[in-house]
Amino acid sequence: MIRRAFIMKLKPGGLATYKKHHDEIWGELVAEIEKSGIAEITIFENDPVLVLYSVISNVEAWDRLWHSEVHDRWGVLMNPLMEFNAEGIVNSTELREVFHLQTSAGK
């Protein structure tokens, strides 16, 4: 499994709506996430900054999800809440892992 993380930025005042949509995530989106090869997603916030951490089965997993019909519909809800770059893409940066430790305490 591969770990990937991204930093994204919300527009001012968007956190409550962003959280509400994620608290009520669609079952069909969860199915598409799984089908795409994404095993885990965790999002942390320090408003307006979001840090998305994921565990994926292969490097193409996120691209598959981002190009799915159900994710396009999800984008209709999320896009008004997110900051975008000059190319019209969600303003995000991939984080590079510099340290990972796993101990037997998690078993």
N, C-alpha and C positions, 0 to 999 in steps of 0.2 A: 504494500500500500504506500501511497505517496501523500505527504502532507503539503498543503498549499495554503497560503494566507494572503489576504489583500487588505489594504486600507482604503476606505471609501469615505466620502463626506456628504452629510445631509445638508439640505437647505435649512436656514433658520426656522425653527418651529415645527420641523417635520418628524421629530422622534416619536411622539405619541402615536401618530398615524402609522408610521413605519412599524412600530412595535405591535399595534393592534392588528395590522394585516398579517404579520408573522405569527401572532398568537392564534389567528384564524386561518392558517395556511390551508390551501385546498388539497384535498386528498389526491386529485389528479396531478397536482404539481409534485407532491411527495413521490408519487409513482414514477413520474418523469425523472426526478432527481435520482431515484434508485436505478432506473433503467439506463440512465446516462453513465453510471459507474461512480456516483458520489455516495460514499458510505456514511459520512458524518459532515454536518455543518454546525458550527457554533459562531454566533456573532456577539461580539463585545462592543459596548458603546462608552464613549466619553464625549457626549454631545458637543459638537456635531460630528465627531469622528467615529467611524465604525471600523472594527477589525473583524474580518471574516476568516475563520480557520476552518479548513476542510481536510478530510481524508478521502482520497480518490483512488480508483483502481488503476487508472492510466492517465497519461497527460492530456488526452483528448476529451476527458469527461466533461469539463466545464464548457468547452466549445460545443459539444453535443447538446447540453442543456440550453445554452444561450441561443442556439439556433432552432429550438423547438417551438411549436405553435403555442403550447401552454405557457411557456416562458414569455413569449411575445405578449400574451394577454396579461400575465403578471406584471410585465413592464408598464402596461397602461396604468396600473395602480402605483408602481414604485417610481416611475420617471418624474412625476411632479415633485417628489420628495428629495431627489438626489441632485448633487452638483454634477455638471457635465464639463468635459474639456472642449477645446476648440474644434475637435473633430466630431463632436456630438455623441461621444461615448462617455459612459459613467466615469467620472473622475476617480480613478483607482490606481493604486500602485501595488505590485506584487511584493510581498515581503520575502526576504531570503532567510532561510533557517541558519542560525549560527550555533545553536546548542539544542540538544534534545537528550533528556535523561528519562529512562523508564526503570523503575525499581519493582521489587516484588510486593511492595505495599499496596499496589493497585490490584492485586489478585485476590 
